[in-house]
Amino acid sequence: MRNNFINFFEAYTDKLNSYLNNIDKKSLLEFEVFFRNLINNKKTLFLAGNGGSAATASTIANDLGFDLFKKTGNKINLFSLVDNSSVLTAISNDTGYENSFLNQLKLHHKIGDHLLLISASGNSKNLINCINFVKRRKGKVISLLGFDGGKIKKMSDICVHIKTKKNEYGPVEDCHLILNHILAHWFQKK
């Protein structure tokens, strides 16, 4: 039984390594430059995702927000749209879940603020609904995506795409978190 688990573990981590190594390096560099330009900038980056990607949005807000500031004094203004359950449930109840992030942006977004969308499928309606709003207000849309990238891939200014088979949520979410930690540690060491 133990050998079966070790074999599974090794196969899974090999797959993750393969996905990470196949990321388009140009898009990865664009992603890093985007975040570097946000340091000590007055613009806010709003973050959103569903399910496991919502947890990743919260983690990014912590690691590239408070943790970076605590360790270096550098500041990135991050606002996670997934973390206020009262607001999320009120908006969802009153105007539909597809507006859960858009209506928050309408309250908090200032001209030129940006948006980071995290999604395995790239097709979540509540994420897509935010894109045109942010672009109309002169903001950039960046994304961390999986599967085939979905609709969000084509609509993003910068996209880091983990190319996987459909429904490989776990590996996509793992890779997104790994990218977050790599970026956070990179900026902490710079």
Disulfide bonds with the S-S distance in Angstrom:
none
